[in-house]
Amino acid sequence: MSHLPVNHPMRPLYRLLAALCGLYVLTFGALALARTADLALFAQDDLPWVLGLKANRAFALLSIVAGIVIVIGALVGRNVDRYVNLTGSVAFIGAGIVMMTLLRTDLNVLGFTMATCVMSFIIGLLLGLAGLYGQVGTREQERREEAFRHGEGSDPETHPLGAENVPRS
């Protein structure tokens, strides 16, 4: 990503928010799996409410996997969490959009409701925020990026088209 802050001062807060999102998704998945043990994998009718959302077993299993990946990414840190969060953001927002279009059809295989779509968007936005401001680099990278952002230095990145990107006066 071009010209996003390196070593942002609020990075620990964003990492914590991503970890909390991962814990929510993991907890939801575990509770939903326990509550849907007697249902078919892709059941769509009479789904139980878990933490404010309806769930079937397939959605519970997907939630457990996603939650584990997000929590592990947050625990590992460095730039691993950044890429996990950016990928998770796209996945959650994309899933919310796709499932919203399929809400009242037989293709709603995960048993989504509008509340589930909204939560998917919220989690996706929080993960996106954590990913965009979660870049870790050396002090030199941070200094060069800040100098460029404030119009005091040359572009610290090379660009594929080779055009020089100099700050405006």
C-alpha positions as CSV (number, residue, x, y, z in Angstrom):
1,M,0.0,0.0,0.0
2,S,1.4,3.3,-1.0
3,H,2.2,5.9,1.6
4,L,0.5,4.6,4.7
5,P,2.1,5.3,8.0
6,V,4.9,3.1,9.2
7,N,5.0,2.4,13.0
8,H,1.8,4.4,13.6
9,P,1.6,5.4,17.3
10,M,-1.9,3.9,17.7
11,R,-0.8,0.6,16.2
12,P,-1.2,-1.3,19.5
13,L,-4.8,-0.1,19.8
14,Y,-5.6,-1.2,16.2
15,R,-4.0,-4.6,16.9
16,L,-6.1,-5.0,20.0
17,L,-9.2,-4.2,18.1
18,A,-8.4,-6.8,15.5
19,A,-7.7,-9.3,18.2
20,L,-11.0,-8.5,19.9
21,C,-12.8,-9.0,16.5
22,G,-11.0,-12.4,16.2
23,L,-12.0,-13.4,19.7
24,Y,-15.7,-12.4,19.0
25,V,-15.7,-14.4,15.8
26,L,-14.1,-17.4,17.5
27,T,-16.4,-17.3,20.5
28,F,-19.4,-16.9,18.2
29,G,-18.3,-19.9,16.2
30,A,-17.7,-22.1,19.2
31,L,-21.0,-21.2,20.9
32,A,-22.8,-21.6,17.5
33,L,-21.3,-25.0,16.9
34,A,-22.5,-26.2,20.3
35,R,-26.0,-24.8,19.7
36,T,-26.3,-26.2,16.2
37,A,-25.1,-29.7,16.9
38,D,-28.5,-31.2,16.1
39,L,-29.0,-29.3,12.8
40,A,-27.9,-30.1,9.3
41,L,-24.7,-28.5,8.1
42,F,-26.4,-26.0,5.8
43,A,-29.7,-25.6,7.6
44,Q,-31.7,-22.5,6.8
45,D,-34.8,-22.7,9.0
46,D,-35.3,-22.4,12.8
47,L,-31.7,-21.4,13.4
48,P,-30.7,-20.5,17.0
49,W,-29.6,-17.0,18.0
50,V,-26.0,-16.9,19.3
51,L,-24.5,-13.6,20.4
52,G,-27.1,-11.6,18.5
53,L,-26.7,-13.5,15.3
54,K,-28.4,-16.6,13.7
55,A,-26.1,-19.5,12.8
56,N,-26.0,-22.9,11.2
57,R,-23.1,-25.4,11.6
58,A,-21.4,-24.4,8.4
59,F,-21.3,-20.8,9.4
60,A,-20.1,-21.8,12.9
61,L,-17.2,-23.8,11.5
62,L,-16.2,-21.0,9.1
63,S,-16.3,-18.6,12.1
64,I,-14.1,-20.8,14.2
65,V,-11.5,-21.0,11.4
66,A,-11.6,-17.2,10.7
67,G,-11.4,-16.4,14.4
68,I,-8.4,-18.6,14.9
69,V,-6.6,-17.0,11.9
70,I,-7.3,-13.5,13.1
71,V,-6.2,-14.2,16.7
72,I,-3.0,-15.9,15.6
73,G,-2.2,-13.0,13.3
74,A,-2.7,-10.5,16.1
75,L,-0.5,-12.6,18.4
76,V,2.3,-13.0,15.9
77,G,2.2,-9.3,15.1
78,R,4.8,-7.6,13.0
79,N,3.6,-7.3,9.4
80,V,1.8,-10.7,9.5
81,D,-1.1,-9.2,11.3
82,R,-1.3,-6.4,8.8
83,Y,-1.8,-8.9,5.9
84,V,-4.1,-11.1,7.8
85,N,-6.2,-8.1,8.7
86,L,-6.3,-6.7,5.2
87,T,-7.3,-10.1,3.8
88,G,-9.8,-10.6,6.5
89,S,-11.3,-7.2,5.8
90,V,-11.9,-8.0,2.2
91,A,-13.3,-11.4,3.1
92,F,-15.7,-10.1,5.7
93,I,-17.0,-7.2,3.6
94,G,-17.2,-9.4,0.5
95,A,-19.1,-12.1,2.4
96,G,-21.5,-9.5,3.8
97,I,-22.2,-8.1,0.3
98,V,-22.7,-11.6,-1.3
99,M,-24.8,-12.9,1.5
100,M,-26.9,-9.7,1.6
101,T,-27.8,-10.3,-2.1
102,L,-28.7,-13.9,-1.3
103,L,-30.7,-13.3,1.9
104,R,-34.2,-14.3,0.8
105,T,-33.1,-17.1,-1.6
106,D,-32.3,-20.8,-1.3
107,L,-28.7,-19.9,-1.9
108,N,-28.4,-18.4,1.7
109,V,-26.4,-21.5,2.7
110,L,-24.9,-19.9,5.8
111,G,-28.2,-18.8,7.2
112,F,-27.3,-15.1,7.2
113,T,-29.7,-12.4,8.4
114,M,-29.4,-8.7,7.9
115,A,-27.9,-8.4,11.4
116,T,-25.2,-10.9,10.3
117,C,-24.5,-8.8,7.2
118,V,-24.1,-5.7,9.3
119,M,-21.8,-7.4,11.8
120,S,-19.8,-8.7,8.9
121,F,-19.4,-5.2,7.6
122,I,-18.4,-3.8,11.0
123,I,-15.8,-6.6,11.6
124,G,-14.5,-6.0,8.0
125,L,-14.1,-2.3,8.6
126,L,-12.3,-2.8,11.9
127,L,-10.0,-5.3,10.4
128,G,-9.4,-2.9,7.4
129,L,-8.5,-0.1,9.8
130,A,-6.1,-2.3,11.7
131,G,-4.5,-3.5,8.5
132,L,-4.1,-0.1,7.0
133,Y,-2.4,1.4,10.1
134,G,-0.6,-1.7,11.2
135,Q,2.6,-1.5,9.0
136,V,5.8,-2.1,10.9
137,G,9.2,-0.9,9.6
138,T,12.6,0.4,10.6
139,R,13.1,3.8,12.1
140,E,14.7,4.8,8.8
141,Q,11.6,3.7,6.8
142,E,9.4,5.6,9.2
143,R,11.5,8.7,8.9
144,R,11.6,8.6,5.1
145,E,7.8,8.0,4.9
146,E,7.0,10.9,7.3
147,A,9.3,13.2,5.4
148,F,7.6,12.4,2.1
149,R,4.1,12.8,3.7
150,H,5.0,16.2,5.0
151,G,6.6,17.4,1.6
152,E,10.1,17.4,2.9
153,G,11.7,14.4,1.1
154,S,11.6,12.3,-2.0
155,D,9.3,9.3,-2.5
156,P,10.7,6.4,-0.5
157,E,9.0,3.8,-2.8
158,T,9.9,2.8,-6.4
159,H,6.9,2.8,-8.7
160,P,6.4,0.3,-11.5
161,L,6.0,2.9,-14.3
162,G,9.2,4.6,-13.3
163,A,7.7,8.1,-13.0
164,E,9.3,10.3,-10.3
165,N,6.9,11.2,-7.6
166,V,8.1,14.3,-5.9
167,P,6.3,16.3,-3.2
168,R,4.5,19.4,-4.2
169,S,5.6,22.7,-2.9
